[in-house]
Amino acid sequence: MEYIETEVKFHLTDVEPVRNTIINLGADSKGRVFETNLRYENKNNDLIKNKSLLRLRKDTKTTLTFKSGLESEDNEFKSLRELEVEVSEFNRMKLILEAIGFHQEQIYEKYRETLILNGATLCIDAMPFGNFLEIEGEKHVITNLAKKIGLDWSERITLNYLELFERLKKELNLPFSDVTFTNFEPIEIDLKNYPHLFHN
């Protein structure tokens, strides 16, 4: 069985109107949580070179995720092969990863509210550098929901958050690699001024 994740993102300049529209369409909110995500690498940094991700995430539970690219690329959506498993202990899993040769390369944080609508998962994400809506599901469901919510399809983002950060880091010459709220606290960023960073 193939486990394929298909999604797109939209930058949100104003969260509440979009959230209210999603709720009024009948979405079921699963609540808002704070996430700590650890990105792991091997000694040669082969994962990022191969466009893969090994991530340990802690929110209300702990999950270990591996993502890798597909042979055929899709410019309309971001589609990846995703393998994910829930584990019982965050710190013990860190020790296991380190014991088998991986090291913690990067931390990234966010607040995420998850909503379910028409078989799709919609996530309102507050990243340290801005707010986003992520829609994951079947392709036709994603496009239909984007239209119902009133989003401009031409403004969709197929980059992941770490790719967005790397572009922002280069643009602003940021001195850090961890995407934490503490690191961004002294920095005022209005992403409306950097629309060119969102697209391939």
KABEL-V716824 format. One line per field, one symbol per residue. phi: phi as a letter, one per 30 degrees, with the letter a starting at -180 (. if undefined). psi: psi as a letter, one per 40 degrees, with the letter a starting at -180 (. if undefined). Layout:
BEGIN
phi=???
psi=???
END
This chain:
BEGIN
phi=.ccccbabbbdcdbdeeddddddddjdcdcjcbcccccccbcdchddddchcbcbccbbdbbbcbbbbdcdccbddbcbbdbcbbdbdbddddedddddcjcbdcacbcacbccbcahicccccccdeclcbcccbldeddedddedddjddedcdbcdddddddddddddchdcbcdccddddedccbcdddbddddbd
psi=hhghhhiiihhhdhddddddddddeeihheihihhhhhhiiadefddddefihhhhhhbeahihhhiiiidhihedihhihhhiihidhddddddddddeeiihdihiiihhhhihhfeihhhhhhideiiihhhhaiddddddddddefihdeeiheiidddddddddddefieiehgidddedehhhhedefdeeei.
END
